[in-house]
Amino acid sequence: MRGTATRIFAAAIAIAIAIAVAAGGASASGKRPADKPAPVCATPDLTTPRDPSNPLALPTPPTNGDPLAGAHFFVDGPRHGQAAGAIASMLGMNPMTFPNSYSWVQFEATYGSMFNAQEQALAKIAGQEQTQNISLYAEGGGDGAILAQTRKILCDNAAADPNPVTVPVLSTFFIYPHGQFCPNLSALRGWQGTFIRDVDEMAEGVGEKRAVILEEIDSIGTSSCLHGKTLTLWLHDLKWESGRFSQLPHAVVYQEAGYSDAGGPLWTANRLWKAGVNQIEGFYTNGTHFAWSSKEIKWAEKVSTDLFRMSHHTYRAHFVVNTAQNGQGPKLNPHPVTQGIENLCNPPGRGLGRMPTGNVDPTFDGYTFNGLDGFLWTGVPGRSHNSNCPGGPWQPAGVFDPRFALELAQNANQKLGPGYPSEPYQLPERRRAGALRRGAEGQESPARPAGRRLPGPGAPA
């Protein structure tokens, strides 16, 4: 299992690099930007103090203890959205001709009747929340890079969602020294200055804005290789990061907790407790795996119960579950001892899971789970896990691969797990009509003659 974990984590590092490049252009200078504020920021600063029962300052305050209830999560447009941009490219347009403010809703209303079956399938991804990863590689790294990237995402890119109370979901990748998996003590000690700077800059960039923050991809799930003073410092760093983000007045923060098919609940709770999870809302699970939501929820409830006991009944952790690729559950390996339990390398037959939402008490199909704050896509569905996965060729690790995304979308199902009913995605009527006009997959309609390039905004007709 360790060899498999190492290979997967190497891909995770490449994913972080690719996401950083996709989210914004690299900085040539690496110099800290001037401190004057941008003229307009799509994600506004809030002047109201933090309300513990409504930290995101939502217009309709949650009444059930779930801070995500009623939140509208950020949906990206064709310029920066990976699935939306892929659809634009398939239609013959250059996504970069669209302004930051061009929304997915606007794009779909304008071009949705022309979508073929593949484009309709990818629209299942494009129309949902897209988590924005802020990593140590953002803007080329260096002093001021993380601050610049955070501001770019929250002030420029966020203009793609016209909802006035949109909530960005941000993930972090700062703790790994130069992206190094299983760092030794010397490397981790030498990284302290960079790590603290990066977290501080992101916190400064978020400031008084609304945000959901998912900390440090795989930081607990792959920490079994760390021991002694190295593990102690690692958990101390996680604790410091949570403490720093807990100071943000309108952020809801979750630590990474691993997956139900890896660490046991008590082992996980012990590491989370030492990492200071009690400073924040709770934790998220299944970040890079395909495990069924029902199994993740059952496992997470046990982790939360163990944390409750450790806190002497003073802290009850809530949690969110990543459902980006678990609608068909995991593909199990035939030799789990040597291969790992799950096939994590672009496994065939997988599908999108539950759509991202904070409205889970009850869920749309009537279930209630203690401690569950929501379902989120902690990464964009369709990012390749590696270029050499079976069934290739695939895009390199971390690069959006329309073929992998298409398979996930075609197999999309909101089923929670074994014993729960199947819940296939429904195609919205506005696209269904266009699909019928387009005819069979791959055929061109009279509205889009073969070989014609459709002009996007800013492109000549």
Secondary structure, 3 states (H helix, E strand, C coil): CHHHHHHHHHHHHHHHHHHHHHHCCCCCCCCCCCCCCCCCCCCCCCCCCCCCCCCCCCCCCCCCCCCCCCCEECCCCCCCCHHHHHHHHHCCCCHHHCCCCCCHHHHHHHHHHHCCHHHHHHHHHHCCCCCEEEECCHHHCCCCHHHHHHHHHHHHHHHHCCCCCEECEEEEECCCHHHCCCCCHHHHHHCHHHHHHHHHHHHHHHCCCCEEEEECCCCCCCHHHCCHHHHHHHHHHHHHHHHHHHCCCCEEEEEECCCCCCCCHHHHHHHHHHCCHHHCCEEEECCCCCCCHHHHHHHHHHHHHHHHHHCCCCCCCEEEEECCCCCCCCCECCCHHHHCCECCCCCCCCCCCCCCECCCCCCCCCCCCCCEEEEECCCCCCECCCCCCCCCCCCCCCCECHHHHHHHHHCCECCCCCCCCCCECCCCHHHHHHHHHHCCCCCCCCCCCCCCCCCCCCCCC
